[in-house]
Amino acid sequence: MVIQRGKSLHGRFYVYGQEVGVCTRAKTKKEAREIVEAIKRACRIGDASWLDPMAKEACGRLFRNRGWALLPGLADPLEKPAEELTMRKAVEICIKHPEVRNSQNRKRHEQSFLHIFRHFGADFRVQDLWIPELKEYFASRVSEGAAASTRSKERAALSLMFKCLIEYQLVDRNPVREIKGPSDPAKREVYISWKDFQKVSALLPEWVWPISWTLYYTGMRRGEVMNLTWDNIDLRARIIRLTEDQTKERKRKRIPICRKLVPILLDVGRVRLMSKKVFHIQGREPSEDSLRKPWVAAVKAAGLKPTPTIHDIRHVWKTNAMRSRMDYEIREAIVGHRTGKTMSERYGRISDKDLVRAIDGMTFDHGKTEILVAVTTRIEKNHEQNPNKMDESEKSGQVAATTIT
């Protein structure tokens, strides 16, 4: 079978009783199928000397990636053995990749790789890292008490590593895609009332205050707001335009500017530093983590328990939009959750005026604060370590923490 992945044609077939994949340099599917059949025949007869250069290169790469002894004809006897691909080398390649090196998530990926190194070791061979090993790794992280969000970040880092290796034609398949991501039992349903959000905002430092209201009035992600530049903002049209590299979906996005947000942005714009970034902290560009401590301190001082996160503000915006009866397609286009297009989206375009009209019809006071969070109690944590010691009375300790003000 030959499938298209990006600009490359990949062959999938069985050899030596295993399903394998190889990235070919063929320009057509017909040519790729011929390469696959040639490699299969070379494996059957145990000789690759008769292969043409393109098929020989693909076959040699397949054998090296799998750690198999090369067939006769694949390597020059005087050829220096290829350097073994270890976890250390693979991570180094990943971190130095242009898209990763300049990514705002680089530090997060590096932190994830530290846990991965601790489990496998820096000299672990990448060709030995496959689905069973990955499942065993994530099972061990569960037993260690790692949160689902932490495991998701580590899974994303591993998947990114394999994506970079495939791009450099060092491996032919990403095994991380073959396993399910971790599910988080701690589902959150958060709504912060207009009155409570004003209370929290008043407790924030002066430099955080405009950022919090930008999050509240736009529904944007924290990273999108922190990386906003004045080039993104069109105050006359009241539209924020984000480029592909500024969104999680890697697609352009337009966010309408609420009338109440306009004076806030104008006030921020009175002091513009050398940087094009909209928001600063004491003359420096803030990071996403710069917000966490002041936000946690403010919501605790406001008496909100369990503590709502900064990302919960995005949920609040969506709830306000829904309760304001904003059109579903427009609401999803602003939030940016939708990756595909419905039939109505294919045949209709949402204009800037449609977006501004929708935000002008939106209101932000739709009820009391409600924070519903499933809590993993101490009993549950003990049960993970001693599953046989949990009786029926203990099971009743699994509760949901709720705040309604």
TINU-999170 format. One record per residue (C-alpha): residue in one letter; z, y, x. Coordinates in steps of 0.25 Angstrom, whole numbers. Example, Ala and Ser with C-alpha at 12.3 -4.5 7.8 and 13.67 -1.06 7.14 Angstrom:
+------+-------+-------+-------+
| rest |    c3 |    c2 |    c1 |
+------+-------+-------+-------+
|    A |    31 |   -18 |    49 |
|    S |    29 |    -4 |    55 |
+------+-------+-------+-------+
REM end
This chain:
+------+-------+-------+-------+
| rest |    c3 |    c2 |    c1 |
+------+-------+-------+-------+
|    M |     0 |     0 |     0 |
|    V |    -3 |    14 |     5 |
|    I |     4 |    26 |     0 |
|    Q |     2 |    41 |     3 |
|    R |    15 |    48 |     8 |
|    G |    12 |    63 |    11 |
|    K |     0 |    63 |    20 |
|    S |     1 |    49 |    25 |
|    L |    -3 |    36 |    20 |
|    H |     8 |    25 |    21 |
|    G |     5 |    10 |    20 |
|    R |    15 |     0 |    14 |
|    F |    14 |   -15 |    16 |
|    Y |    21 |   -28 |    19 |
|    V |    22 |   -33 |    33 |
|    Y |    31 |   -44 |    39 |
|    G |    37 |   -45 |    26 |
|    Q |    41 |   -31 |    25 |
|    E |    36 |   -19 |    18 |
|    V |    32 |    -8 |    28 |
|    G |    26 |     6 |    27 |
|    V |    17 |    13 |    37 |
|    C |    12 |    27 |    38 |
|    T |    -3 |    27 |    41 |
|    R |   -12 |    38 |    47 |
|    A |   -23 |    34 |    37 |
|    K |   -30 |    45 |    30 |
|    T |   -34 |    36 |    18 |
|    K |   -27 |    25 |    10 |
|    K |   -38 |    16 |    13 |
|    E |   -36 |    18 |    28 |
|    A |   -21 |    17 |    26 |
|    R |   -23 |     3 |    19 |
|    E |   -32 |    -2 |    30 |
|    I |   -21 |     2 |    40 |
|    V |   -10 |    -6 |    32 |
|    E |   -19 |   -18 |    31 |
|    A |   -22 |   -18 |    46 |
|    I |    -7 |   -17 |    49 |
|    K |    -4 |   -28 |    40 |
|    R |   -15 |   -37 |    46 |
|    A |   -10 |   -33 |    60 |
|    C |     4 |   -38 |    56 |
|    R |    -1 |   -51 |    51 |
|    I |    -9 |   -55 |    63 |
|    G |     1 |   -49 |    73 |
|    D |    -9 |   -40 |    80 |
|    A |   -12 |   -25 |    79 |
|    S |   -21 |   -23 |    90 |
|    W |   -33 |   -23 |    81 |
|    L |   -28 |   -11 |    72 |
|    D |   -35 |     2 |    73 |
|    P |   -27 |    14 |    79 |
|    M |   -22 |    19 |    65 |
|    A |   -17 |     6 |    60 |
|    K |   -11 |     2 |    74 |
|    E |    -3 |    15 |    74 |
|    A |     2 |    13 |    60 |
|    C |     6 |    -2 |    63 |
|    G |    13 |     2 |    76 |
|    R |    21 |    13 |    69 |
|    L |    25 |     3 |    58 |
|    F |    29 |    -8 |    68 |
|    R |    37 |     3 |    77 |
|    N |    44 |     8 |    65 |
|    R |    48 |    -5 |    60 |
|    G |    53 |    -9 |    74 |
|    W |    43 |   -21 |    74 |
|    A |    37 |   -27 |    87 |
|    L |    23 |   -21 |    88 |
|    L |    11 |   -30 |    86 |
|    P |     2 |   -32 |    97 |
|    G |    -8 |   -21 |    98 |
|    L |     1 |   -10 |    93 |
|    A |     7 |    -5 |   106 |
|    D |     2 |    -3 |   120 |
|    P |    10 |   -12 |   129 |
|    L |    12 |     0 |   138 |
|    E |    17 |     8 |   126 |
|    K |    31 |    14 |   127 |
|    P |    39 |     9 |   115 |
|    A |    41 |    19 |   104 |
|    E |    55 |    25 |   103 |
|    E |    64 |    19 |    94 |
|    L |    66 |    27 |    81 |
|    T |    82 |    28 |    80 |
|    M |    90 |    36 |    69 |
|    R |    93 |    47 |    80 |
|    K |    78 |    49 |    82 |
|    A |    74 |    48 |    68 |
|    V |    84 |    59 |    64 |
|    E |    80 |    67 |    75 |
|    I |    66 |    67 |    71 |
|    C |    70 |    70 |    57 |
|    I |    79 |    82 |    60 |
|    K |    68 |    88 |    69 |
|    H |    58 |    87 |    58 |
|    P |    53 |   101 |    55 |
|    E |    57 |   100 |    40 |
|    V |    71 |    95 |    43 |
|    R |    74 |   103 |    55 |
|    N |    72 |   116 |    47 |
|    S |    78 |   110 |    34 |
|    Q |    91 |   116 |    28 |
|    N |    96 |   102 |    27 |
|    R |    95 |    98 |    41 |
|    K |   110 |    99 |    44 |
|    R |   112 |    90 |    31 |
|    H |   102 |    79 |    37 |
|    E |   109 |    80 |    50 |
|    Q |   122 |    77 |    44 |
|    S |   117 |    65 |    36 |
|    F |   111 |    59 |    49 |
|    L |   124 |    59 |    56 |
|    H |   129 |    50 |    45 |
|    I |   117 |    41 |    46 |
|    F |   119 |    41 |    61 |
|    R |   133 |    36 |    60 |
|    H |   129 |    24 |    51 |
|    F |   116 |    20 |    58 |
|    G |   118 |    25 |    72 |
|    A |   108 |    35 |    79 |
|    D |   101 |    24 |    86 |
|    F |    98 |    16 |    73 |
|    R |    83 |    12 |    72 |
|    V |    76 |    19 |    61 |
|    Q |    67 |     7 |    58 |
|    D |    80 |    -1 |    55 |
|    L |    84 |     9 |    45 |
|    W |    79 |     4 |    32 |
|    I |    83 |     3 |    17 |
|    P |    95 |    -7 |    19 |
|    E |   101 |     1 |    30 |
|    L |    99 |    14 |    22 |
|    K |   106 |     7 |    10 |
|    E |   117 |     2 |    19 |
|    Y |   119 |    16 |    25 |
|    F |   121 |    23 |    12 |
|    A |   130 |    12 |     7 |
|    S |   139 |    15 |    19 |
|    R |   139 |    30 |    16 |
|    V |   144 |    27 |     2 |
|    S |   155 |    18 |     7 |
|    E |   159 |    30 |    17 |
|    G |   160 |    39 |     4 |
|    A |   148 |    48 |     7 |
|    A |   144 |    56 |    -5 |
|    A |   131 |    53 |   -12 |
|    S |   126 |    67 |    -8 |
|    T |   129 |    64 |     7 |
|    R |   121 |    51 |     5 |
|    S |   110 |    58 |    -1 |
|    K |   109 |    68 |    11 |
|    E |   109 |    56 |    21 |
|    R |    98 |    49 |    13 |
|    A |    90 |    62 |    13 |
|    A |    92 |    63 |    28 |
|    L |    87 |    49 |    30 |
|    S |    75 |    50 |    21 |
|    L |    71 |    63 |    28 |
|    M |    72 |    56 |    42 |
|    F |    63 |    45 |    37 |
|    K |    53 |    55 |    31 |
|    C |    52 |    62 |    45 |
|    L |    50 |    49 |    52 |
|    I |    39 |    45 |    42 |
|    E |    33 |    59 |    45 |
|    Y |    33 |    56 |    60 |
|    Q |    27 |    42 |    57 |
|    L |    40 |    35 |    63 |
|    V |    43 |    27 |    51 |
|    D |    34 |    24 |    38 |
|    R |    44 |    23 |    27 |
|    N |    57 |    30 |    22 |
|    P |    67 |    20 |    18 |
|    V |    77 |    30 |    12 |
|    R |    67 |    32 |     0 |
|    E |    69 |    17 |    -3 |
|    I |    84 |    19 |    -6 |
|    K |    91 |    26 |   -18 |
|    G |    98 |    39 |   -15 |
|    P |   113 |    39 |   -17 |
|    S |   118 |    42 |   -31 |
|    D |   130 |    52 |   -33 |
|    P |   140 |    48 |   -44 |
|    A |   146 |    62 |   -44 |
|    K |   137 |    68 |   -53 |
|    R |   139 |    83 |   -55 |
|    E |   137 |    92 |   -68 |
|    V |   141 |   106 |   -65 |
|    Y |   140 |   119 |   -73 |
|    I |   147 |   132 |   -68 |
|    S |   149 |   142 |   -79 |
|    W |   144 |   157 |   -77 |
|    K |   158 |   162 |   -76 |
|    D |   162 |   151 |   -66 |
|    F |   150 |   154 |   -57 |
|    Q |   154 |   169 |   -57 |
|    K |   168 |   165 |   -53 |
|    V |   163 |   156 |   -41 |
|    S |   153 |   166 |   -37 |
|    A |   163 |   177 |   -36 |
|    L |   171 |   168 |   -27 |
|    L |   160 |   166 |   -17 |
|    P |   158 |   174 |    -4 |
|    E |   149 |   186 |    -5 |
|    W |   137 |   180 |     2 |
|    V |   138 |   167 |    -7 |
|    W |   138 |   175 |   -20 |
|    P |   123 |   178 |   -21 |
|    I |   120 |   164 |   -17 |
|    S |   128 |   158 |   -28 |
|    W |   122 |   166 |   -38 |
|    T |   108 |   163 |   -33 |
|    L |   111 |   148 |   -34 |
|    Y |   117 |   151 |   -48 |
|    Y |   105 |   159 |   -54 |
|    T |    94 |   151 |   -48 |
|    G |    98 |   136 |   -47 |
|    M |    93 |   135 |   -33 |
|    R |    98 |   125 |   -23 |
|    R |   108 |   131 |   -13 |
|    G |    98 |   128 |    -1 |
|    E |    87 |   136 |    -9 |
|    V |    96 |   148 |   -11 |
|    M |   101 |   148 |     4 |
|    N |    87 |   148 |     9 |
|    L |    82 |   158 |     0 |
|    T |    74 |   169 |     7 |
|    W |    69 |   183 |     2 |
|    D |    55 |   177 |     2 |
|    N |    59 |   167 |    -9 |
|    I |    64 |   178 |   -18 |
|    D |    55 |   186 |   -27 |
|    L |    64 |   196 |   -35 |
|    R |    53 |   203 |   -42 |
|    A |    48 |   190 |   -48 |
|    R |    62 |   185 |   -48 |
|    I |    58 |   171 |   -42 |
|    I |    63 |   164 |   -30 |
|    R |    52 |   156 |   -23 |
|    L |    56 |   144 |   -14 |
|    T |    46 |   137 |    -5 |
|    E |    45 |   122 |    -3 |
|    D |    54 |   122 |     9 |
|    Q |    65 |   129 |     1 |
|    T |    67 |   119 |   -10 |
|    K |    72 |   105 |   -10 |
|    E |    60 |   100 |   -18 |
|    R |    51 |   106 |    -7 |
|    K |    43 |   113 |   -18 |
|    R |    42 |   128 |   -21 |
|    K |    51 |   133 |   -31 |
|    R |    53 |   146 |   -39 |
|    I |    67 |   151 |   -45 |
|    P |    68 |   163 |   -54 |
|    I |    78 |   173 |   -51 |
|    C |    88 |   176 |   -62 |
|    R |    90 |   191 |   -65 |
|    K |   105 |   190 |   -61 |
|    L |   101 |   185 |   -48 |
|    V |    91 |   197 |   -44 |
|    P |   102 |   207 |   -41 |
|    I |   110 |   196 |   -33 |
|    L |    97 |   194 |   -24 |
|    L |    94 |   209 |   -23 |
|    D |   108 |   211 |   -18 |
|    V |   107 |   200 |    -8 |
|    G |    94 |   206 |    -3 |
|    R |   100 |   219 |     0 |
|    V |   104 |   213 |    14 |
|    R |    93 |   205 |    20 |
|    L |    95 |   200 |    34 |
|    M |    84 |   195 |    44 |
|    S |    84 |   182 |    37 |
|    K |    75 |   180 |    25 |
|    K |    86 |   172 |    18 |
|    V |    92 |   178 |     6 |
|    F |   107 |   174 |     7 |
|    H |   115 |   175 |    20 |
|    I |   130 |   174 |    24 |
|    Q |   135 |   185 |    33 |
|    G |   121 |   187 |    39 |
|    R |   118 |   172 |    41 |
|    E |   109 |   163 |    33 |
|    P |   119 |   154 |    25 |
|    S |   117 |   139 |    24 |
|    E |   119 |   130 |    12 |
|    D |   133 |   126 |    17 |
|    S |   137 |   141 |    18 |
|    L |   139 |   141 |     3 |
|    R |   147 |   128 |     1 |
|    K |   161 |   133 |     6 |
|    P |   161 |   146 |    -2 |
|    W |   156 |   139 |   -14 |
|    V |   166 |   129 |   -14 |
|    A |   177 |   139 |   -12 |
|    A |   172 |   148 |   -23 |
|    V |   171 |   136 |   -34 |
|    K |   185 |   131 |   -30 |
|    A |   191 |   145 |   -31 |
|    A |   184 |   146 |   -45 |
|    G |   191 |   134 |   -49 |
|    L |   179 |   125 |   -52 |
|    K |   182 |   110 |   -50 |
|    P |   175 |   101 |   -46 |
|    T |   169 |   111 |   -36 |
|    P |   154 |   114 |   -40 |
|    T |   144 |   114 |   -29 |
|    I |   134 |   124 |   -25 |
|    H |   123 |   115 |   -30 |
|    D |   130 |   114 |   -44 |
|    I |   125 |   129 |   -46 |
|    R |   111 |   123 |   -47 |
|    H |   116 |   114 |   -58 |
|    V |   122 |   126 |   -65 |
|    W |   109 |   134 |   -64 |
|    K |   101 |   122 |   -71 |
|    T |   112 |   120 |   -82 |
|    N |   111 |   135 |   -85 |
|    A |    95 |   134 |   -85 |
|    M |    96 |   122 |   -94 |
|    R |   106 |   129 |  -104 |
|    S |    98 |   142 |  -104 |
|    R |    86 |   133 |  -109 |
|    M |    77 |   136 |   -97 |
|    D |    64 |   128 |   -98 |
|    Y |    66 |   114 |   -91 |
|    E |    54 |   115 |   -82 |
|    I |    57 |   129 |   -77 |
|    R |    72 |   125 |   -75 |
|    E |    68 |   113 |   -66 |
|    A |    57 |   121 |   -59 |
|    I |    68 |   132 |   -55 |
|    V |    78 |   121 |   -51 |
|    G |    68 |   113 |   -43 |
|    H |    72 |    99 |   -47 |
|    R |    58 |    95 |   -52 |
|    T |    50 |    89 |   -41 |
|    G |    38 |    84 |   -50 |
|    K |    31 |    91 |   -61 |
|    T |    31 |    88 |   -76 |
|    M |    18 |    89 |   -85 |
|    S |    22 |   103 |   -90 |
|    E |    24 |   108 |   -76 |
|    R |    10 |   103 |   -71 |
|    Y |     4 |   111 |   -82 |
|    G |    13 |   123 |   -82 |
|    R |    18 |   132 |   -72 |
|    I |    31 |   140 |   -72 |
|    S |    29 |   154 |   -68 |
|    D |    38 |   164 |   -61 |
|    K |    39 |   171 |   -75 |
|    D |    43 |   158 |   -81 |
|    L |    54 |   156 |   -71 |
|    V |    60 |   170 |   -72 |
|    R |    59 |   169 |   -88 |
|    A |    67 |   156 |   -87 |
|    I |    78 |   162 |   -78 |
|    D |    79 |   175 |   -86 |
|    G |    82 |   166 |   -98 |
|    M |    93 |   158 |   -91 |
|    T |   108 |   161 |   -93 |
|    F |   119 |   156 |   -84 |
|    D |   132 |   155 |   -93 |
|    H |   131 |   141 |  -100 |
|    G |   145 |   136 |  -102 |
|    K |   157 |   132 |   -94 |
|    T |   158 |   126 |   -80 |
|    E |   157 |   111 |   -80 |
|    I |   158 |   103 |   -67 |
|    L |   157 |    88 |   -70 |
|    V |   158 |    80 |   -57 |
|    A |   160 |    65 |   -55 |
|    V |   171 |    63 |   -45 |
|    T |   173 |    51 |   -36 |
|    T |   188 |    50 |   -36 |
|    R |   197 |    44 |   -25 |
|    I |   198 |    31 |   -33 |
|    E |   182 |    30 |   -32 |
|    K |   182 |    32 |   -17 |
|    N |   193 |    22 |   -15 |
|    H |   185 |    12 |   -24 |
|    E |   173 |    14 |   -15 |
|    Q |   181 |     9 |    -3 |
|    N |   189 |    -2 |   -11 |
|    P |   181 |    -5 |   -24 |
|    N |   189 |   -17 |   -28 |
|    K |   202 |    -8 |   -29 |
|    M |   197 |     0 |   -41 |
|    D |   203 |    -4 |   -54 |
|    E |   199 |     1 |   -68 |
|    S |   210 |    12 |   -68 |
|    E |   204 |    18 |   -56 |
|    K |   190 |    18 |   -61 |
|    S |   195 |    28 |   -71 |
|    G |   197 |    38 |   -60 |
|    Q |   182 |    40 |   -59 |
|    V |   181 |    54 |   -66 |
|    A |   172 |    66 |   -67 |
|    A |   178 |    79 |   -63 |
|    T |   176 |    90 |   -73 |
|    T |   178 |   105 |   -73 |
|    I |   175 |   113 |   -86 |
|    T |   178 |   128 |   -86 |
+------+-------+-------+-------+
REM end
